[in-house]
Amino acid sequence: MSNNQKIYTRTGDKGETSLMGGTRVPKYHISIETYGTVDELNSYIGLIRDQQIDDHSKEILIEIQDRLFSAESRLACENETCRNRIPAIKDEDITLLENEIDNISKTLPELHSFILPGGHTTVSYCHIARCVCRRAERLAIFMSKDHPVDVLVIKYLNRLSDYLFTLARKFSMDTGSPEITWKARL
């Protein structure tokens, strides 16, 4: 963005915005809600990346943020012509998450119960991101009922929430924070 370009356009002052392709829709449109939630998730991923964490996790989180921008853009496209100009989520992106989950899981104690989110700020940020990711996934599925949504975007969000849960457990271990398991009162 040049120094002369203004960040505001005033085109959304009456509660509408444009999808990629030009169609004006209300700001509460399912497409806007869905890619806006992915954008919120991307911001939380950035917050996790800003913590005192290992370099490998930071690299993976940057990769995830890049993929989330692609997912956001694809969700904002109103037609196939637009989507063809946007980087796609690929099977390899999902495989990367699965490999990371598997590698981290090898270092973690076996889990037999739900874990209460918390224990350390970084762990909590991972759990918040996981919840936002699940919401983004639900919205993308809902959106897909009436609008085309790349199935790999939904699959990526599903796997990403699993990765964020696993990453929270890793950071619990890294920081020496105890995992408090849920004990249901009967």
TORMI-687783 format. One record per residue (C-alpha): residue number from 1; x, y, z. Coordinates in pm, 1 decimal, always signed. Example, Ala and Ser with C-alpha at 12.3 -4.5 7.8 and 13.67 -1.06 7.14 Angstrom:
// TORMI-687783
+-----+----------+----------+----------+
:  nr :        u :        v :        w :
+-----+----------+----------+----------+
:   1 :  +1230.0 :   -450.0 :   +780.0 :
:   2 :  +1367.0 :   -106.0 :   +714.0 :
+-----+----------+----------+----------+
***
This chain:
// TORMI-687783
+-----+----------+----------+----------+
:  nr :        u :        v :        w :
+-----+----------+----------+----------+
:   1 :     +0.0 :     +0.0 :     +0.0 :
:   2 :   +146.0 :   +333.8 :    -99.9 :
:   3 :   +168.6 :   +622.8 :   +143.1 :
:   4 :    -87.0 :   +808.5 :    -70.3 :
:   5 :   -348.3 :   +531.9 :    -56.7 :
:   6 :   -605.3 :   +570.0 :   +218.4 :
:   7 :   -709.3 :   +268.6 :   +423.3 :
:   8 :  -1070.9 :   +382.7 :   +432.3 :
:   9 :  -1295.3 :   +377.6 :   +126.9 :
:  10 :  -1632.0 :   +478.8 :   +278.4 :
:  11 :  -1795.9 :   +215.9 :    +55.2 :
:  12 :  -1900.5 :    +11.2 :   +358.4 :
:  13 :  -2057.8 :   +292.7 :   +555.4 :
:  14 :  -2410.3 :   +167.3 :   +485.0 :
:  15 :  -2344.1 :   -187.4 :   +601.5 :
:  16 :  -2243.6 :   -349.7 :   +274.3 :
:  17 :  -1915.0 :   -475.0 :   +136.9 :
:  18 :  -1796.9 :   -646.4 :   -180.7 :
:  19 :  -1707.6 :  -1006.1 :   -237.5 :
:  20 :  -1408.8 :  -1078.2 :   -460.6 :
:  21 :  -1577.8 :  -1042.3 :   -794.8 :
:  22 :  -1765.5 :   -725.3 :   -710.4 :
:  23 :  -2103.3 :   -838.0 :   -578.3 :
:  24 :  -2222.9 :   -615.0 :   -293.4 :
:  25 :  -2353.5 :   -804.3 :     +8.8 :
:  26 :  -2453.2 :   -708.5 :   +362.7 :
:  27 :  -2167.2 :   -728.5 :   +612.9 :
:  28 :  -2355.1 :  -1005.9 :   +794.4 :
:  29 :  -2355.6 :  -1226.6 :   +480.4 :
:  30 :  -2240.3 :  -1582.8 :   +552.2 :
:  31 :  -1935.0 :  -1540.2 :   +328.6 :
:  32 :  -1823.8 :  -1232.4 :   +522.9 :
:  33 :  -1892.6 :  -1401.6 :   +857.7 :
:  34 :  -1698.1 :  -1710.5 :   +750.5 :
:  35 :  -1386.2 :  -1546.6 :   +611.5 :
:  36 :  -1396.7 :  -1291.1 :   +892.1 :
:  37 :  -1379.9 :  -1575.4 :  +1143.2 :
:  38 :  -1084.3 :  -1725.7 :   +956.5 :
:  39 :   -923.0 :  -1380.6 :   +976.4 :
:  40 :   -986.3 :  -1376.4 :  +1352.9 :
:  41 :   -824.1 :  -1720.5 :  +1373.0 :
:  42 :   -524.7 :  -1592.5 :  +1176.2 :
:  43 :   -481.2 :  -1311.8 :  +1428.6 :
:  44 :   -484.1 :  -1559.0 :  +1718.4 :
:  45 :   -225.3 :  -1771.4 :  +1537.6 :
:  46 :    -11.0 :  -1456.4 :  +1519.2 :
:  47 :    -57.8 :  -1405.9 :  +1893.2 :
:  48 :    +64.0 :  -1761.9 :  +1959.0 :
:  49 :   +360.9 :  -1701.7 :  +1729.4 :
:  50 :   +450.3 :  -1389.7 :  +1931.5 :
:  51 :   +501.0 :  -1597.7 :  +2247.8 :
:  52 :   +830.3 :  -1744.9 :  +2368.0 :
:  53 :   +806.3 :  -2067.7 :  +2168.7 :
:  54 :  +1048.5 :  -2282.9 :  +1970.8 :
:  55 :  +1158.3 :  -2179.3 :  +1622.0 :
:  56 :  +1008.3 :  -2486.3 :  +1451.6 :
:  57 :   +661.8 :  -2408.5 :  +1590.4 :
:  58 :   +699.9 :  -2046.9 :  +1475.6 :
:  59 :   +786.2 :  -2163.3 :  +1122.5 :
:  60 :   +483.8 :  -2393.2 :  +1109.9 :
:  61 :   +257.8 :  -2116.4 :  +1241.5 :
:  62 :   +380.1 :  -1879.3 :   +968.5 :
:  63 :   +301.8 :  -2149.7 :   +712.4 :
:  64 :    -45.9 :  -2187.7 :   +865.6 :
:  65 :   -104.9 :  -1812.2 :   +853.8 :
:  66 :    -17.4 :  -1813.9 :   +484.8 :
:  67 :   -265.1 :  -2095.9 :   +420.9 :
:  68 :   -533.0 :  -1915.2 :   +620.7 :
:  69 :   -496.2 :  -1608.2 :   +396.6 :
:  70 :   -550.4 :  -1839.1 :    +99.4 :
:  71 :   -856.7 :  -1991.6 :   +269.6 :
:  72 :   -996.8 :  -1644.5 :   +347.9 :
:  73 :   -949.6 :  -1534.8 :    -10.8 :
:  74 :  -1114.8 :  -1847.1 :   -148.4 :
:  75 :  -1410.2 :  -1800.9 :    +87.1 :
:  76 :  -1445.2 :  -1440.8 :    -35.2 :
:  77 :  -1463.6 :  -1547.4 :   -400.8 :
:  78 :  -1808.8 :  -1559.3 :   -546.9 :
:  79 :  -1728.0 :  -1768.5 :   -854.5 :
:  80 :  -1488.6 :  -2024.5 :   -997.6 :
:  81 :  -1307.3 :  -1767.9 :  -1213.4 :
:  82 :  -1210.5 :  -1577.1 :   -899.7 :
:  83 :  -1110.6 :  -1893.8 :   -711.1 :
:  84 :   -884.3 :  -1999.8 :   -998.4 :
:  85 :   -672.4 :  -1687.9 :   -935.3 :
:  86 :   -630.5 :  -1758.4 :   -562.6 :
:  87 :   -379.4 :  -2008.2 :   -418.2 :
:  88 :   -558.4 :  -2329.4 :   -323.6 :
:  89 :   -537.0 :  -2532.4 :     -7.2 :
:  90 :   -372.9 :  -2857.9 :   -114.4 :
:  91 :   -362.6 :  -3209.9 :    +23.8 :
:  92 :     +3.8 :  -3147.0 :   +114.9 :
:  93 :   -106.0 :  -2865.8 :   +348.5 :
:  94 :   -327.9 :  -3107.7 :   +537.3 :
:  95 :    -54.9 :  -3371.4 :   +538.8 :
:  96 :   +184.2 :  -3117.7 :   +693.5 :
:  97 :    -58.1 :  -3066.3 :   +982.2 :
:  98 :   -107.4 :  -3440.5 :  +1023.9 :
:  99 :   +268.4 :  -3499.2 :  +1029.8 :
: 100 :   +314.3 :  -3223.7 :  +1288.2 :
: 101 :    +36.4 :  -3371.6 :  +1503.2 :
: 102 :   +192.7 :  -3718.6 :  +1480.2 :
: 103 :   +543.7 :  -3593.0 :  +1561.8 :
: 104 :   +428.9 :  -3387.9 :  +1859.5 :
: 105 :   +203.7 :  -3667.4 :  +1985.8 :
: 106 :   +502.0 :  -3903.4 :  +2010.3 :
: 107 :   +644.7 :  -3677.7 :  +2282.3 :
: 108 :   +324.7 :  -3637.1 :  +2485.9 :
: 109 :   +180.2 :  -3851.9 :  +2761.0 :
: 110 :   -123.5 :  -4057.2 :  +2663.6 :
: 111 :   -451.4 :  -3878.0 :  +2717.2 :
: 112 :   -747.9 :  -4047.2 :  +2887.3 :
: 113 :   -969.0 :  -3748.6 :  +2968.1 :
: 114 :  -1063.1 :  -3402.9 :  +2850.8 :
: 115 :   -819.4 :  -3127.4 :  +2947.4 :
: 116 :   -929.9 :  -2802.2 :  +3105.6 :
: 117 :   -791.1 :  -2519.1 :  +2891.6 :
: 118 :   -527.3 :  -2313.9 :  +3071.4 :
: 119 :   -213.5 :  -2355.3 :  +3272.8 :
: 120 :     -3.0 :  -2102.7 :  +3083.5 :
: 121 :    -85.0 :  -1801.4 :  +2865.1 :
: 122 :    +57.5 :  -1963.4 :  +2551.5 :
: 123 :   -144.8 :  -2279.9 :  +2614.3 :
: 124 :   -460.2 :  -2071.7 :  +2663.6 :
: 125 :   -400.3 :  -1885.3 :  +2336.6 :
: 126 :   -379.3 :  -2220.9 :  +2157.8 :
: 127 :   -712.0 :  -2328.0 :  +2306.9 :
: 128 :   -877.7 :  -1999.0 :  +2210.9 :
: 129 :   -744.2 :  -2038.4 :  +1855.9 :
: 130 :   -873.9 :  -2397.5 :  +1851.6 :
: 131 :  -1223.0 :  -2276.8 :  +1946.9 :
: 132 :  -1219.1 :  -2002.2 :  +1682.5 :
: 133 :  -1097.6 :  -2259.7 :  +1429.0 :
: 134 :  -1390.5 :  -2489.5 :  +1513.5 :
: 135 :  -1629.7 :  -2195.4 :  +1468.8 :
: 136 :  -1471.7 :  -2114.1 :  +1131.6 :
: 137 :  -1512.9 :  -2477.5 :  +1029.8 :
: 138 :  -1881.4 :  -2478.9 :  +1132.4 :
: 139 :  -1942.5 :  -2156.7 :   +939.9 :
: 140 :  -1765.3 :  -2291.1 :   +629.6 :
: 141 :  -1981.6 :  -2603.8 :   +641.5 :
: 142 :  -2293.5 :  -2389.9 :   +683.9 :
: 143 :  -2182.6 :  -2163.4 :   +399.2 :
: 144 :  -2127.7 :  -2467.9 :   +174.6 :
: 145 :  -2500.8 :  -2546.5 :   +183.5 :
: 146 :  -2577.6 :  -2249.2 :    -43.4 :
: 147 :  -2239.5 :  -2133.2 :   -174.2 :
: 148 :  -1944.8 :  -2318.6 :   -324.9 :
: 149 :  -1677.2 :  -2387.0 :    -63.0 :
: 150 :  -1359.6 :  -2576.0 :   -140.3 :
: 151 :  -1383.8 :  -2904.4 :    +52.3 :
: 152 :  -1010.7 :  -2883.4 :   +128.0 :
: 153 :  -1068.1 :  -2555.3 :   +314.2 :
: 154 :  -1312.0 :  -2734.0 :   +544.9 :
: 155 :  -1077.0 :  -3030.8 :   +583.0 :
: 156 :   -784.2 :  -2797.3 :   +657.0 :
: 157 :   -978.5 :  -2616.3 :   +929.3 :
: 158 :  -1076.5 :  -2949.0 :  +1082.0 :
: 159 :   -718.0 :  -3069.1 :  +1093.6 :
: 160 :   -590.9 :  -2731.2 :  +1211.0 :
: 161 :   -808.8 :  -2745.7 :  +1521.4 :
: 162 :   -654.8 :  -3085.6 :  +1601.6 :
: 163 :   -309.5 :  -2938.1 :  +1550.4 :
: 164 :   -385.7 :  -2646.6 :  +1782.9 :
: 165 :   -503.2 :  -2886.8 :  +2055.0 :
: 166 :   -185.7 :  -3090.4 :  +2015.2 :
: 167 :    +25.6 :  -2773.4 :  +2012.5 :
: 168 :   -139.7 :  -2661.3 :  +2337.8 :
: 169 :    -38.7 :  -2991.4 :  +2495.3 :
: 170 :   +317.5 :  -2950.5 :  +2364.6 :
: 171 :   +342.1 :  -2601.1 :  +2509.9 :
: 172 :   +209.2 :  -2731.2 :  +2843.1 :
: 173 :   +497.2 :  -2975.2 :  +2844.2 :
: 174 :   +750.4 :  -2716.7 :  +2722.1 :
: 175 :   +654.4 :  -2470.1 :  +2995.5 :
: 176 :   +621.7 :  -2731.3 :  +3269.1 :
: 177 :   +255.9 :  -2643.3 :  +3313.9 :
: 178 :    +38.4 :  -2924.3 :  +3445.2 :
: 179 :   -248.4 :  -3047.8 :  +3231.6 :
: 180 :   -555.7 :  -3048.5 :  +3451.3 :
: 181 :   -797.7 :  -3315.5 :  +3337.7 :
: 182 :  -1171.2 :  -3281.1 :  +3363.7 :
: 183 :  -1323.5 :  -3500.7 :  +3628.0 :
: 184 :  -1697.6 :  -3513.8 :  +3575.7 :
: 185 :  -1902.9 :  -3490.8 :  +3893.4 :
: 186 :  -2173.1 :  -3754.1 :  +3889.0 :
+-----+----------+----------+----------+
***
